Amino acid sequence: MLPDYPQFAQQPILTTAPTHKWRKKAIALIEFLLILVMLQAILTLFQEHTSEEPIRYRILAHSDAPADQAVKIRIQQAIEPMIAGAIARSATEEQLLSELEGLEAEMLAAAALHASDRTVTLERKNALFPAKRVGFEIYPQDVYEAYVLTIGSGRGANWWCSIFPKVCYPEEETVESEEEVKFFVWEWITSWFE
């Protein structure tokens, strides 16, 4: 009987506007990002640090000249086995510090051997280290107690190393490959709006 009434006959069926679908996707994206931020905050709260203040050393080259940088690398290669031996002989951080104090004269002699025309100093002092990330742990920029080996004027590019835990970082990191980096989450999100 409905076809007898003209106001009910042939009315168009209402459809959802395309902007409504876009809004749902935007809300889902915002919710997803909020969940990621909350998870990151929770992980940061419960993150345990392996060592509150790692033992570090820093090698300062005389200049940025290739010859001075090569001297710095030779010195680092000469000192590295000494430090590795001290680590192997030590069970605690206190024992390691004691071992390193015993090796100071030997490390300085090895460094002086490779930098024959420059003065070399080795000091255990407070030194400024830039911020670095090791896995999920971030070491903030701060002043740390460290061994600082200075070759000549010590104004060249350098790197810092953490002896305990053992990590080394050049100050200027270089990109090893030109491969395009893709992020799964970003690709997935952008596919929603195509």
N, CA and C atoms as a LAMMPS dump frame, in Angstrom:
ITEM: TIMESTEP
0
ITEM: NUMBER OF ATOMS
582
ITEM: BOX BOUNDS ff ff ff
-5.0000000000000000e+02 5.0000000000000000e+02
-5.0000000000000000e+02 5.0000000000000000e+02
-5.0000000000000000e+02 5.0000000000000000e+02
ITEM: ATOMS id mol type element x y z
1 1 1 N 0.782 -1.202 0
2 1 2 C 0 0 0
3 1 3 C 0.825 1.269 0
4 2 1 N 2.019 1.186 0.341
5 2 2 C 2.854 2.365 0.364
6 2 3 C 2.987 3.041 -0.998
7 3 1 N 3.026 2.33 -2.113
8 3 2 C 3.142 3.019 -3.391
9 3 3 C 1.977 3.955 -3.689
10 4 1 N 0.836 3.834 -2.972
11 4 2 C -0.297 4.731 -3.208
12 4 3 C -0.023 6.141 -2.693
13 5 1 N 0.876 6.269 -1.797
14 5 2 C 1.162 7.59 -1.229
15 5 3 C 2.375 8.194 -1.899
16 6 1 N 2.264 9.316 -2.538
17 6 2 C 3.36 9.886 -3.316
18 6 3 C 4.568 10.295 -2.466
19 7 1 N 4.371 10.69 -1.208
20 7 2 C 5.532 11.124 -0.429
21 7 3 C 6.454 9.951 -0.069
22 8 1 N 5.958 8.697 -0.102
23 8 2 C 6.793 7.548 0.222
24 8 3 C 7.333 6.849 -1.013
25 9 1 N 6.866 7.216 -2.122
26 9 2 C 7.289 6.537 -3.341
27 9 3 C 8.585 7.146 -3.879
28 10 1 N 9.487 6.284 -4.267
29 10 2 C 10.723 6.64 -4.961
30 10 3 C 11.596 7.659 -4.2
31 11 1 N 11.709 7.489 -2.887
32 11 2 C 12.628 8.359 -2.141
33 11 3 C 14.031 7.774 -2.235
34 12 1 N 15.012 8.622 -2.399
35 12 2 C 16.376 8.111 -2.518
36 12 3 C 16.856 7.533 -1.177
37 13 1 N 17.684 6.526 -1.284
38 13 2 C 18.26 5.918 -0.091
39 13 3 C 19.448 6.779 0.342
40 14 1 N 19.522 7.076 1.623
41 14 2 C 20.601 7.919 2.144
42 14 3 C 21.897 7.115 2.182
43 15 1 N 22.983 7.738 1.772
44 15 2 C 24.29 7.08 1.785
45 15 3 C 25.23 7.862 2.701
46 16 1 N 26.239 7.159 3.137
47 16 2 C 27.246 7.786 3.997
48 16 3 C 28.157 8.644 3.139
49 17 1 N 28.421 9.835 3.57
50 17 2 C 29.295 10.756 2.832
51 17 3 C 30.733 10.26 2.911
52 18 1 N 31.531 10.49 1.866
53 18 2 C 32.918 10.031 1.881
54 18 3 C 33.742 10.689 2.996
55 19 1 N 33.372 11.887 3.427
56 19 2 C 34.135 12.541 4.496
57 19 3 C 33.962 11.811 5.817
58 20 1 N 32.845 11.127 5.983
59 20 2 C 32.627 10.38 7.218
60 20 3 C 33.622 9.224 7.324
61 21 1 N 33.888 8.573 6.213
62 21 2 C 34.86 7.477 6.191
63 21 3 C 36.261 7.996 6.505
64 22 1 N 36.615 9.17 5.975
65 22 2 C 37.919 9.776 6.237
66 22 3 C 38.046 10.136 7.714
67 23 1 N 36.99 10.631 8.325
68 23 2 C 37.019 10.987 9.746
69 23 3 C 37.27 9.752 10.61
70 24 1 N 36.645 8.638 10.26
71 24 2 C 36.864 7.406 11.018
72 24 3 C 38.332 6.995 10.958
73 25 1 N 38.934 7.104 9.777
74 25 2 C 40.334 6.748 9.631
75 25 3 C 41.226 7.696 10.427
76 26 1 N 40.908 8.98 10.419
77 26 2 C 41.704 9.95 11.171
78 26 3 C 41.603 9.682 12.671
79 27 1 N 40.426 9.369 13.144
80 27 2 C 40.245 9.068 14.571
81 27 3 C 41.006 7.796 14.938
82 28 1 N 40.944 6.787 14.079
83 28 2 C 41.684 5.55 14.33
84 28 3 C 43.194 5.822 14.367
85 29 1 N 43.679 6.661 13.48
86 29 2 C 45.1 7.015 13.453
87 29 3 C 45.497 7.741 14.738
88 30 1 N 44.7 8.677 15.179
89 30 2 C 44.987 9.411 16.409
90 30 3 C 44.99 8.471 17.606
91 31 1 N 44.038 7.57 17.665
92 31 2 C 43.995 6.599 18.764
93 31 3 C 45.239 5.714 18.746
94 32 1 N 45.634 5.284 17.572
95 32 2 C 46.824 4.449 17.429
96 32 3 C 48.069 5.186 17.92
97 33 1 N 48.219 6.441 17.513
98 33 2 C 49.378 7.228 17.935
99 33 3 C 49.371 7.465 19.442
100 34 1 N 48.229 7.704 20.026
101 34 2 C 48.137 7.884 21.477
102 34 3 C 48.527 6.614 22.221
103 35 1 N 48.122 5.473 21.698
104 35 2 C 48.489 4.201 22.32
105 35 3 C 50.003 4.005 22.242
106 36 1 N 50.613 4.331 21.101
107 36 2 C 52.06 4.214 20.97
108 36 3 C 52.784 5.118 21.96
109 37 1 N 52.308 6.348 22.117
110 37 2 C 52.93 7.274 23.065
111 37 3 C 52.795 6.754 24.494
112 38 1 N 51.64 6.22 24.844
113 38 2 C 51.444 5.682 26.196
114 38 3 C 52.349 4.473 26.435
115 39 1 N 52.464 3.591 25.45
116 39 2 C 53.336 2.431 25.596
117 39 3 C 54.795 2.856 25.773
118 40 1 N 55.228 3.851 24.998
119 40 2 C 56.601 4.339 25.131
120 40 3 C 56.834 4.932 26.517
121 41 1 N 55.852 5.671 27.046
122 41 2 C 55.987 6.249 28.384
123 41 3 C 56.075 5.158 29.448
124 42 1 N 55.27 4.13 29.302
125 42 2 C 55.292 3.026 30.265
126 42 3 C 56.624 2.291 30.2
127 43 1 N 57.127 2.022 29.001
128 43 2 C 58.415 1.342 28.857
129 43 3 C 59.552 2.179 29.437
130 44 1 N 59.494 3.475 29.268
131 44 2 C 60.529 4.346 29.807
132 44 3 C 60.52 4.328 31.328
133 45 1 N 59.334 4.262 31.929
134 45 2 C 59.235 4.246 33.388
135 45 3 C 59.854 2.992 33.992
136 46 1 N 59.68 1.865 33.321
137 46 2 C 60.135 0.591 33.869
138 46 3 C 61.472 0.127 33.306
139 47 1 N 62.146 0.972 32.545
140 47 2 C 63.424 0.603 31.949
141 47 3 C 64.501 0.574 33.032
142 48 1 N 65.262 -0.509 33.062
143 48 2 C 66.356 -0.636 34.015
144 48 3 C 67.664 -0.32 33.315
145 49 1 N 68.505 0.423 33.999
146 49 2 C 69.807 0.771 33.448
147 49 3 C 70.83 -0.241 33.922
148 50 1 N 71.699 -0.68 33.01
149 50 2 C 72.702 -1.68 33.36
150 50 3 C 73.782 -1.088 34.261
151 51 1 N 74.119 0.142 34.046
152 51 2 C 75.13 0.802 34.859
153 51 3 C 74.76 2.27 34.952
154 52 1 N 74.65 2.784 36.162
155 52 2 C 74.224 4.161 36.314
156 52 3 C 75.236 5.128 35.707
157 53 1 N 76.499 4.876 35.902
158 53 2 C 77.52 5.745 35.37
159 53 3 C 78.644 4.892 34.803
160 54 1 N 78.651 4.674 33.499
161 54 2 C 79.657 3.788 32.914
162 54 3 C 81.054 4.405 32.981
163 55 1 N 82.052 3.544 32.964
164 55 2 C 83.435 3.995 32.884
165 55 3 C 83.695 4.31 31.414
166 56 1 N 84.235 5.476 31.15
167 56 2 C 84.428 5.896 29.768
168 56 3 C 85.862 6.327 29.52
169 57 1 N 86.227 6.369 28.24
170 57 2 C 87.482 6.996 27.865
171 57 3 C 87.284 7.741 26.57
172 58 1 N 88.115 8.761 26.39
173 58 2 C 87.983 9.618 25.225
174 58 3 C 89.379 9.874 24.671
175 59 1 N 89.52 9.759 23.359
176 59 2 C 90.792 10.021 22.697
177 59 3 C 90.617 11.275 21.852
178 60 1 N 91.428 12.29 22.143
179 60 2 C 91.361 13.565 21.432
180 60 3 C 92.559 13.686 20.5
181 61 1 N 92.298 13.744 19.199
182 61 2 C 93.379 13.875 18.213
183 61 3 C 93.905 15.299 18.212
184 62 1 N 95.134 15.48 17.725
185 62 2 C 95.746 16.805 17.661
186 62 3 C 94.954 17.722 16.73
187 63 1 N 94.556 17.2 15.551
188 63 2 C 93.797 18.002 14.583
189 63 3 C 92.966 17.065 13.715
190 64 1 N 92.276 17.65 12.745
191 64 2 C 91.468 16.863 11.817
192 64 3 C 92.273 16.385 10.604
193 65 1 N 93.54 16.682 10.555
194 65 2 C 94.381 16.249 9.432
195 65 3 C 94.407 14.724 9.373
196 66 1 N 94.411 14.149 8.179
197 66 2 C 94.411 12.681 8.062
198 66 3 C 95.561 12.005 8.812
199 67 1 N 96.724 12.629 8.834
200 67 2 C 97.864 12.035 9.549
201 67 3 C 97.594 11.99 11.054
202 68 1 N 97.022 13.057 11.602
203 68 2 C 96.719 13.089 13.035
204 68 3 C 95.591 12.122 13.389
205 69 1 N 94.625 11.982 12.503
206 69 2 C 93.545 11.024 12.74
207 69 3 C 94.078 9.583 12.675
208 70 1 N 95.036 9.336 11.791
209 70 2 C 95.644 8.001 11.705
210 70 3 C 96.423 7.681 12.982
211 71 1 N 97.089 8.681 13.558
212 71 2 C 97.802 8.484 14.82
213 71 3 C 96.802 8.12 15.911
214 72 1 N 95.697 8.83 15.941
215 72 2 C 94.659 8.548 16.941
216 72 3 C 94.154 7.112 16.812
217 73 1 N 93.944 6.654 15.604
218 73 2 C 93.441 5.284 15.388
219 73 3 C 94.493 4.258 15.815
220 74 1 N 95.765 4.513 15.503
221 74 2 C 96.824 3.59 15.927
222 74 3 C 96.916 3.516 17.45
223 75 1 N 96.756 4.654 18.101
224 75 2 C 96.797 4.669 19.567
225 75 3 C 95.603 3.901 20.132
226 76 1 N 94.443 4.106 19.554
227 76 2 C 93.254 3.388 20.025
228 76 3 C 93.436 1.885 19.845
229 77 1 N 94.019 1.465 18.728
230 77 2 C 94.255 0.046 18.49
231 77 3 C 95.302 -0.534 19.441
232 78 1 N 96.245 0.291 19.888
233 78 2 C 97.252 -0.176 20.838
234 78 3 C 96.683 -0.271 22.251
235 79 1 N 95.791 0.625 22.602
236 79 2 C 95.233 0.669 23.96
237 79 3 C 94.1 -0.345 24.141
238 80 1 N 93.36 -0.606 23.093
239 80 2 C 92.184 -1.486 23.176
240 80 3 C 92.498 -2.86 23.785
241 81 1 N 93.581 -3.558 23.386
242 81 2 C 93.871 -4.861 24.009
243 81 3 C 94.177 -4.747 25.506
244 82 1 N 94.791 -3.653 25.909
245 82 2 C 95.077 -3.453 27.334
246 82 3 C 93.784 -3.336 28.131
247 83 1 N 92.85 -2.576 27.597
248 83 2 C 91.558 -2.398 28.273
249 83 3 C 90.78 -3.708 28.274
250 84 1 N 90.827 -4.432 27.153
251 84 2 C 90.134 -5.725 27.077
252 84 3 C 90.709 -6.702 28.105
253 85 1 N 92.017 -6.682 28.285
254 85 2 C 92.635 -7.545 29.286
255 85 3 C 92.208 -7.166 30.7
256 86 1 N 92.114 -5.854 30.961
257 86 2 C 91.667 -5.391 32.284
258 86 3 C 90.227 -5.816 32.538
259 87 1 N 89.408 -5.752 31.515
260 87 2 C 88.008 -6.176 31.655
261 87 3 C 87.941 -7.672 31.937
262 88 1 N 88.761 -8.451 31.235
263 88 2 C 88.754 -9.911 31.42
264 88 3 C 89.21 -10.305 32.824
265 89 1 N 90.127 -9.541 33.391
266 89 2 C 90.639 -9.861 34.722
267 89 3 C 89.75 -9.335 35.846
268 90 1 N 88.725 -8.56 35.521
269 90 2 C 87.902 -7.91 36.551
270 90 3 C 86.511 -8.505 36.601
271 91 1 N 86 -8.645 37.819
272 91 2 C 84.641 -9.146 38.006
273 91 3 C 83.693 -8.014 38.394
274 92 1 N 84.222 -6.959 38.989
275 92 2 C 83.378 -5.832 39.405
276 92 3 C 83.945 -4.543 38.842
277 93 1 N 83.16 -3.493 38.941
278 93 2 C 83.591 -2.191 38.453
279 93 3 C 84.767 -1.661 39.273
280 94 1 N 84.795 -1.944 40.567
281 94 2 C 85.895 -1.495 41.426
282 94 3 C 87.206 -2.178 41.017
283 95 1 N 87.138 -3.474 40.733
284 95 2 C 88.33 -4.184 40.279
285 95 3 C 88.816 -3.634 38.943
286 96 1 N 87.877 -3.296 38.066
287 96 2 C 88.242 -2.739 36.774
288 96 3 C 88.942 -1.398 36.946
289 97 1 N 88.433 -0.552 37.818
290 97 2 C 89.085 0.732 38.067
291 97 3 C 90.502 0.536 38.6
292 98 1 N 90.668 -0.427 39.479
293 98 2 C 91.992 -0.73 40.016
294 98 3 C 92.935 -1.211 38.905
295 99 1 N 92.45 -2.08 38.04
296 99 2 C 93.25 -2.583 36.914
297 99 3 C 93.651 -1.433 35.978
298 100 1 N 92.699 -0.535 35.694
299 100 2 C 92.981 0.581 34.79
300 100 3 C 93.998 1.542 35.392
301 101 1 N 93.928 1.763 36.699
302 101 2 C 94.927 2.616 37.35
303 101 3 C 96.316 2.006 37.213
304 102 1 N 96.41 0.696 37.302
305 102 2 C 97.689 0.018 37.123
306 102 3 C 98.202 0.09 35.692
307 103 1 N 97.289 0.253 34.728
308 103 2 C 97.672 0.302 33.308
309 103 3 C 97.935 1.718 32.793
310 104 1 N 97.707 2.734 33.602
311 104 2 C 97.826 4.116 33.121
312 104 3 C 99.199 4.397 32.516
313 105 1 N 100.264 4.001 33.199
314 105 2 C 101.618 4.263 32.689
315 105 3 C 101.86 3.508 31.38
316 106 1 N 101.372 2.265 31.296
317 106 2 C 101.549 1.461 30.083
318 106 3 C 100.76 2.05 28.908
319 107 1 N 99.53 2.513 29.166
320 107 2 C 98.728 3.131 28.101
321 107 3 C 99.383 4.418 27.616
322 108 1 N 99.904 5.219 28.547
323 108 2 C 100.557 6.467 28.172
324 108 3 C 101.826 6.194 27.36
325 109 1 N 102.591 5.172 27.743
326 109 2 C 103.806 4.819 26.994
327 109 3 C 103.464 4.341 25.585
328 110 1 N 102.401 3.53 25.449
329 110 2 C 101.989 3.05 24.119
330 110 3 C 101.527 4.211 23.253
331 111 1 N 100.801 5.159 23.851
332 111 2 C 100.331 6.318 23.086
333 111 3 C 101.505 7.196 22.666
334 112 1 N 102.471 7.398 23.56
335 112 2 C 103.638 8.223 23.236
336 112 3 C 104.475 7.582 22.131
337 113 1 N 104.507 6.258 22.081
338 113 2 C 105.255 5.55 21.048
339 113 3 C 104.689 5.842 19.654
340 114 1 N 103.365 5.909 19.543
341 114 2 C 102.733 6.139 18.238
342 114 3 C 102.668 7.62 17.863
343 115 1 N 102.734 8.5 18.836
344 115 2 C 102.698 9.945 18.569
345 115 3 C 104.035 10.539 18.979
346 116 1 N 105.084 10.138 18.29
347 116 2 C 106.445 10.484 18.706
348 116 3 C 106.722 11.993 18.673
349 117 1 N 106.115 12.736 17.757
350 117 2 C 106.398 14.162 17.656
351 117 3 C 105.404 15.031 18.436
352 118 1 N 104.446 14.441 19.125
353 118 2 C 103.438 15.189 19.891
354 118 3 C 103.488 14.788 21.357
355 119 1 N 103.096 15.717 22.207
356 119 2 C 102.965 15.374 23.624
357 119 3 C 101.651 14.634 23.824
358 120 1 N 101.665 13.671 24.695
359 120 2 C 100.476 12.871 24.97
360 120 3 C 100.224 12.911 26.473
361 121 1 N 98.982 13.207 26.855
362 121 2 C 98.615 13.203 28.274
363 121 3 C 97.441 12.26 28.485
364 122 1 N 97.423 11.632 29.648
365 122 2 C 96.322 10.748 30.033
366 122 3 C 95.859 11.189 31.414
367 123 1 N 94.611 11.598 31.491
368 123 2 C 94.065 12.08 32.752
369 123 3 C 92.767 11.354 33.063
370 124 1 N 92.536 11.157 34.327
371 124 2 C 91.234 10.674 34.773
372 124 3 C 90.548 11.882 35.386
373 125 1 N 89.511 12.379 34.681
374 125 2 C 88.867 13.618 35.102
375 125 3 C 87.416 13.627 34.657
376 126 1 N 86.698 14.664 35.04
377 126 2 C 85.331 14.859 34.58
378 126 3 C 85.381 15.459 33.182
379 127 1 N 84.693 14.831 32.238
380 127 2 C 84.702 15.282 30.847
381 127 3 C 83.279 15.288 30.303
382 128 1 N 83.017 16.231 29.405
383 128 2 C 81.699 16.337 28.781
384 128 3 C 81.587 15.319 27.655
385 129 1 N 80.511 14.531 27.68
386 129 2 C 80.246 13.541 26.643
387 129 3 C 78.913 13.855 25.991
388 130 1 N 78.837 13.74 24.651
389 130 2 C 77.56 13.995 23.968
390 130 3 C 76.573 12.861 24.221
391 131 1 N 75.304 13.137 23.979
392 131 2 C 74.256 12.128 24.158
393 131 3 C 74.403 11.047 23.094
394 132 1 N 74.192 9.794 23.499
395 132 2 C 74.244 8.656 22.575
396 132 3 C 73.199 7.634 22.987
397 133 1 N 72.724 6.877 21.999
398 133 2 C 71.757 5.813 22.258
399 133 3 C 72.422 4.473 22.052
400 134 1 N 72.219 3.579 23.016
401 134 2 C 72.733 2.213 22.925
402 134 3 C 71.524 1.306 23.041
403 135 1 N 71.084 0.727 21.921
404 135 2 C 69.869 -0.084 21.943
405 135 3 C 68.681 0.78 22.318
406 136 1 N 67.99 0.423 23.41
407 136 2 C 66.86 1.213 23.874
408 136 3 C 67.263 2.187 24.971
409 137 1 N 68.518 2.154 25.381
410 137 2 C 68.978 3.02 26.46
411 137 3 C 69.64 4.266 25.882
412 138 1 N 69.321 5.417 26.459
413 138 2 C 69.888 6.679 26.01
414 138 3 C 70.777 7.223 27.11
415 139 1 N 72.032 7.486 26.759
416 139 2 C 72.952 8.132 27.684
417 139 3 C 72.866 9.63 27.413
418 140 1 N 72.41 10.423 28.365
419 140 2 C 72.256 11.86 28.11
420 140 3 C 73.613 12.568 28.06
421 141 1 N 73.62 13.73 27.404
422 141 2 C 74.837 14.531 27.419
423 141 3 C 75.047 14.993 28.845
424 142 1 N 76.245 14.765 29.34
425 142 2 C 76.529 15.114 30.721
426 142 3 C 78.029 15.078 30.95
427 143 1 N 78.429 15.481 32.126
428 143 2 C 79.826 15.402 32.523
429 143 3 C 80.005 14.089 33.272
430 144 1 N 80.913 13.235 32.774
431 144 2 C 81.169 11.927 33.356
432 144 3 C 82.636 11.828 33.745
433 145 1 N 82.917 11.014 34.752
434 145 2 C 84.298 10.733 35.085
435 145 3 C 84.837 9.791 34.017
436 146 1 N 86.003 10.129 33.466
437 146 2 C 86.512 9.344 32.347
438 146 3 C 88.026 9.486 32.244
439 147 1 N 88.615 8.568 31.474
440 147 2 C 90.008 8.677 31.081
441 147 3 C 90.025 9.472 29.78
442 148 1 N 90.787 10.562 29.762
443 148 2 C 90.887 11.401 28.567
444 148 3 C 92.338 11.386 28.108
445 149 1 N 92.564 10.846 26.921
446 149 2 C 93.902 10.8 26.333
447 149 3 C 93.961 11.895 25.279
448 150 1 N 94.856 12.86 25.471
449 150 2 C 94.961 14.004 24.573
450 150 3 C 96.269 13.921 23.812
451 151 1 N 96.182 14.005 22.495
452 151 2 C 97.359 13.983 21.623
453 151 3 C 97.599 15.419 21.162
454 152 1 N 98.742 15.971 21.495
455 152 2 C 99.066 17.347 21.101
456 152 3 C 98.07 18.33 21.697
457 153 1 N 97.454 19.16 20.83
458 153 2 C 96.501 20.169 21.306
459 153 3 C 95.113 19.589 21.57
460 154 1 N 94.821 18.42 21.03
461 154 2 C 93.527 17.773 21.273
462 154 3 C 92.346 18.48 20.644
463 155 1 N 92.542 19.095 19.477
464 155 2 C 91.463 19.858 18.84
465 155 3 C 90.849 19.159 17.638
466 156 1 N 91.211 17.935 17.384
467 156 2 C 90.68 17.215 16.23
468 156 3 C 89.421 16.449 16.561
469 157 1 N 88.822 15.861 15.542
470 157 2 C 87.637 15.025 15.729
471 157 3 C 88.022 13.839 16.599
472 158 1 N 87.1 13.398 17.407
473 158 2 C 87.411 12.316 18.334
474 158 3 C 86.179 11.462 18.534
475 159 1 N 86.316 10.4 19.291
476 159 2 C 85.19 9.581 19.655
477 159 3 C 85.302 9.273 21.124
478 160 1 N 84.198 8.812 21.677
479 160 2 C 84.241 8.393 23.076
480 160 3 C 83.83 6.954 23.159
481 161 1 N 84.328 6.287 24.18
482 161 2 C 84.03 4.878 24.382
483 161 3 C 83.603 4.662 25.82
484 162 1 N 82.74 3.729 26.001
485 162 2 C 82.371 3.3 27.335
486 162 3 C 83.052 1.96 27.556
487 163 1 N 83.826 1.866 28.613
488 163 2 C 84.561 0.634 28.88
489 163 3 C 83.647 -0.397 29.533
490 164 1 N 82.773 0.059 30.391
491 164 2 C 81.896 -0.852 31.138
492 164 3 C 80.525 -0.229 31.22
493 165 1 N 79.536 -0.525 30.41
494 165 2 C 79.51 -1.522 29.339
495 165 3 C 80.329 -1.07 28.144
496 166 1 N 80.805 -2.034 27.353
497 166 2 C 81.733 -1.735 26.276
498 166 3 C 80.997 -1.3 25.014
499 167 1 N 81.171 -0.021 24.668
500 167 2 C 80.644 0.531 23.416
501 167 3 C 81.555 1.671 22.979
502 168 1 N 81.696 1.885 21.678
503 168 2 C 82.477 2.999 21.146
504 168 3 C 81.647 3.717 20.089
505 169 1 N 81.774 5.038 20.068
506 169 2 C 81.015 5.844 19.127
507 169 3 C 81.88 6.928 18.528
508 170 1 N 81.959 7.008 17.205
509 170 2 C 82.578 8.19 16.614
510 170 3 C 81.632 9.374 16.808
511 171 1 N 82.188 10.566 16.929
512 171 2 C 81.341 11.739 17.151
513 171 3 C 80.495 12.051 15.933
514 172 1 N 81.063 11.872 14.737
515 172 2 C 80.3 12.11 13.519
516 172 3 C 80.001 10.766 12.893
517 173 1 N 78.739 10.36 12.957
518 173 2 C 78.371 9.064 12.402
519 173 3 C 78.106 9.216 10.915
520 174 1 N 78.561 8.244 10.133
521 174 2 C 78.364 8.286 8.693
522 174 3 C 77.357 7.22 8.292
523 175 1 N 76.619 7.502 7.239
524 175 2 C 75.653 6.546 6.722
525 175 3 C 76.393 5.581 5.815
526 176 1 N 76.282 4.284 6.107
527 176 2 C 77.054 3.294 5.366
528 176 3 C 76.426 2.936 4.028
529 177 1 N 75.107 2.993 3.934
530 177 2 C 74.49 2.619 2.671
531 177 3 C 73.441 3.643 2.29
532 178 1 N 73.188 3.718 1.009
533 178 2 C 72.204 4.651 0.479
534 178 3 C 70.862 3.964 0.258
535 179 1 N 70.632 2.844 0.912
536 179 2 C 69.411 2.083 0.758
537 179 3 C 68.229 2.865 1.325
538 180 1 N 67.108 2.849 0.596
539 180 2 C 65.931 3.566 1.053
540 180 3 C 65.344 2.866 2.277
541 181 1 N 65.057 3.668 3.299
542 181 2 C 64.521 3.141 4.538
543 181 3 C 63.001 3.276 4.5
544 182 1 N 62.311 2.186 4.799
545 182 2 C 60.85 2.195 4.836
546 182 3 C 60.404 1.758 6.217
547 183 1 N 59.372 2.409 6.689
548 183 2 C 58.808 2.08 7.985
549 183 3 C 57.438 1.444 7.767
550 184 1 N 57.272 0.253 8.308
551 184 2 C 56.037 -0.496 8.109
552 184 3 C 54.819 0.293 8.565
553 185 1 N 54.906 0.88 9.75
554 185 2 C 53.755 1.592 10.308
555 185 3 C 53.395 2.782 9.427
556 186 1 N 54.394 3.547 8.957
557 186 2 C 54.125 4.703 8.107
558 186 3 C 53.517 4.263 6.77
559 187 1 N 54.036 3.204 6.175
560 187 2 C 53.48 2.693 4.922
561 187 3 C 52.027 2.261 5.109
562 188 1 N 51.76 1.625 6.236
563 188 2 C 50.412 1.158 6.533
564 188 3 C 49.468 2.348 6.709
565 189 1 N 49.91 3.386 7.415
566 189 2 C 49.057 4.548 7.651
567 189 3 C 48.796 5.296 6.353
568 190 1 N 49.824 5.503 5.526
569 190 2 C 49.618 6.219 4.279
570 190 3 C 48.751 5.439 3.297
571 191 1 N 48.724 4.129 3.416
572 191 2 C 47.864 3.34 2.523
573 191 3 C 46.388 3.589 2.807
574 192 1 N 46.068 4.048 3.995
575 192 2 C 44.674 4.367 4.326
576 192 3 C 44.156 5.542 3.507
577 193 1 N 45.033 6.479 3.167
578 193 2 C 44.602 7.721 2.526
579 193 3 C 44.839 7.722 1.025
580 194 1 N 45.158 6.597 0.456
581 194 2 C 45.369 6.534 -0.99
582 194 3 C 44.089 6.291 -1.722
